[in-house]
Amino acid sequence: MPFAAIVQRIRSFPLSIGQLTFGSFFLVLAVIAATSMASVIAIRHIGTTFAELQRLQAVGDLAEEIDRRMNELRLAARDFVTDPAARSDRVSTAVSALNDLLKKTRLELAPEQRDMIDGVTQRLANYREGIEHVTALIARRAELVTALPPLREQFESTIALVPDRITARNLFRAQNQVAAALLAQDPMGAQQSAQRMQAISIDNPELRSATDAYAEAIISIAGTEGEIAKLDKEVLGTEGRQIGRVTDLLRDISARRGRVLANDFARTLRDDKWQSIILGMAGVLAGFAAAVIVVRRTVRPLKAIARSIRALAGGEKHTSIPATDVNNEIGDIARAAEVFRRSLVDADTAREAAIHALAEQRLAEASYRKLFEGSVDGIYVTTPAGALLNANPALARMMGYETPEELIHSVSDIAHTIYVHPSVRAIYQSMMRRDGMVREFEYQVKRRDGGVLWLSDSATVVRDEAGEVIRYEGTVRDITDQKRAEDAVAEGRRLLQQVIDTVPAVINVKDKQLRYVLMNRYMAGIFGVEPADAIGRTTSDLMSRYGAQKTDENDKRVLATGKGLGFYEEEYMDSSGSLRQWLVNKLPLLDADGGIETIVTVALDIGERKRGELEMRKAKDAAEAALRNLRETQNSLIEAEKLAALGRLVAGVAHEVNNPVGISLTVASALERKTATFAAEVERGDLRRSRLNDFLETSRDAASQLVANLNRAAELIQSFKQVAADRNYSDQRMFDLGDLTEQVVMSLRPGLRKHHLTLTVDCQPNLTMNSYPGPYGQVLTNLFLNAVAHAFPDGRPGAVDIQVRESGKDNVEIIFSDDGCGMSLDVRRRAFDPFFTTRRDQGGTGLGLHIVYSIVTTRLGGRLDLDSELGRGTRIQIVLPRTAPLEQAAE
């Protein structure tokens, strides 16, 4: 039989849709099964290879973990060796963790790799032995270090007692070298320095013994450090590197095995890929063939039948239905469609008539529905009793409901459900009965969410044939925002009036005819009227009632210029006849077009301020006069205090000069008597050699005492002359601060002995200043006299210390301190205040430290700081510039 005839017979063979679908599905399922079996085989091989790769990855991870644990062990060992405070338990913990990891790793490795782990375990045992040895050495080092401080202290104390400074200096130099080597962690250098210390020649047996003991301790510590360093290098370092090499070898073996498995894995994937491609293409071809058969035997006939049915639906009643002679499900569908076509032809005639009858009714309903649903206002239909019959969507949304149906079902009685005030519903019903309608009837309603709305209602009644009211039909408009705006405007006006009524100032607003449109109660009180009575009237109208007047020129200037006038003063009579003074400002308020709409006036009563200014001016003049008198008095007191200090200085110098002058006078008198006796013996001619020698010895002693005492008196007088000259000479000059301080102190020393005080001066040499020596001397004198008077009560002994040194490049620092009774916190805060003193009952003026503060901060251009506590003395720090500022000098 020819092939074409076979194909034609297959096409004509009646197959049902189920048979075609099952055959196509079975063909595709067979291809999928073949593909799945091939994939399962390939996946099993891939799984085996992947498992091996995972095992190798785990081996690599274990090697990394071993390496990490070994690094932790090295760090712990390094800290233990280098840091004396480190604990040895960290090393033990790291060793135990590494041992556990090696045991776990050995179980997961191949037999040829377990030997490597055994080698690591042996290396680790060696490492542990080295750590134990290092631990013993560290303990020994700790004992030696603990015993070192007493030996060092004995060594240093023994050196301090040795009179031979060269030997002491050599020993100290050797000790410094030992300390430097220990700090630099150079045990060999410390040992060599200790040996050099032992080699120094020492004659003192005690020093020799102390030196040898100290050097032996250093040598022992250095030897122990050397052994620790040797173990650290030869055992810990070597074993650690060997363990690292083993782990590296383990990783290399795992990597080589991984590359082999990776190549096998890639080859398996490549073969499986081509196998899947071939089987997939076969499946696609089989599925395509099955789809072609299904389409030709089912889809095409069904499409033809569907096209005919759509044509029938489109109005082509005489369209033929294909495949009505096919003996399967498709033929059944085609024959049913043909029956449907014939029934449709019969029904069309009846439908045409019905459609024509309903067209006009639908048009009318559509127009009403469009108006009803599209209105932005709410539309309702209710019964006179208050039942809601109908509502449009706008009303439902207005009341907070999703749909009109939901609103209708939720409202049973409008008066109690919708109205906020049910009595308003009664008024509404009364108007509807009386007039048959309402227009813009306003009332409040409750929304679904509890909110309150204002509505404007316009409605009419609908009656039946008998004239009875059967329903109300109306529209409502939401006027809530309008009501709120009206209330807000009214409230704003009320608040504005309240606010301006509380302001104690004149506030008013005038229109362009200068009539009041707003006035606060304060201004109404000035005119003697109520604020409401002033609206619409002018200033002249209000003031003429009590015989006063006021010009409107300033208001007219604002209207003419369109600008504010700024603050100005004016005065006029109020309703009580009093003259009031005001500080006024007028501003224009513009409308939308930029023209002047109103004029705002604000005025403040400045009568009290004017009277206050006058009183303040009088008080200021009186205060300035008192201040001038106070300053003159203060200057007089300061000059008196300066003269008193100078007087005390002169008395001390005079007393000190009196001693050498008195001694000189006594010696001169004795020498005069001795000379007369010697002259008489010479005249008698009985002068002996012994008497001549005695006279010469006496003359020599007398001359020596005269020269010494007169020189002392001359030095005191010269020092006093210099100090006095500096204090009287106020010009700026160059001087040496140390020399000037010594001269001032020399003039102060006569008063020390009777007060049992010790004065110590420490001056840095070559401190040249360009400043004022007289004021500086006055400062030192006042500080000394203040310390004598206040720091040592009851005449108890004490010490005063003066230190002078450089402070930076351009300043000097003077520290004046004593070990007296000190000051309390309150006294310390007020110490520099003028006329403050704790000895006013003993004649104190309170100007001593104030003069010091004034001279230092003004004349000398410096600053000072006071530090004092009760029972701990007083310290005053003065910092002065080496060149006095010109502006201070000008004063």
Secondary structure, 3 states (H helix, E strand, C coil): CCHHHHHHHHHHCCCCHHHHHHHHHHHHHHHHHHHHHHHHHHHHHHHHHHHHHHHHHHHHHHHHHHHHHHHHHHHHHHHHHHCCCCCCHHHHHHHHHHHHHHHHHHHHCCHHHHHHHHHHHHHHHHHHHHHHHHHHHHHHHHHHHHHHHHHHHHHHHHHHCCCCHHHHHHHHHHHHHHHHHHHCCCHHHHHHHHHHHHHCCCCCHHHHHHHHHHHHHHHHHHHHHHHHHHHHHHHHHHHHHHHHHHHHHHHHHHHHHHHHHHHHHHHHHHHHHHHHHHHHHHHHHHHHHHHHHHHHHHHHHHHHHHHHHHHHHCCCCCCCCCCCCCCCHHHHHHHHHHHHHHHHHHHHHHHHHHHHHHHHHHHHHHHHHHHHHHCCCEEEEECCCCCEEEECHHHHHHHCCCCHHHHHHHCCCHHHHCECCHHHHHHHHHHHHHHCEEEEEEEEEECCCCCEEEEEEEEEEEECCCCCEEEEEEEEEECHHHHHHHHHHHHHHHHHHHHHHHCCCEEEEECCCCCEEEECHHHHHHHCCCHHHHCCCCHHHHHHCCCCCCCCHHHHHHHHHCCCCCCEEEEEECCCCCEEEEEEEEEEEECCCCCEEEEEEEEEECHHHHHHHHHHHHHHHHHHHHHHHHHHHHHHHHHHHHHHHHHHHHHHHHHHHHHHHHHHHHHHHHHHHHHHHHHHHHHHCCCCHHHHHHHHHHHHHHHHHHHHHHHHHHHHHHHHHHHHHHHHCCCCEEEEHHHHHHHHHHHHHHHCHHHCEEEEEEECCCCEEEECHHHHHHHHHHHHHHHHHHCCHHHCCEEEEEEEEEECCCEEEEEEEECCCCCCHHHHHCCCCCCCCCCHHHCCCCCHHHHHHHHHHHHCCCEEEEEECCCCCEEEEEEEECECCHHHHHC
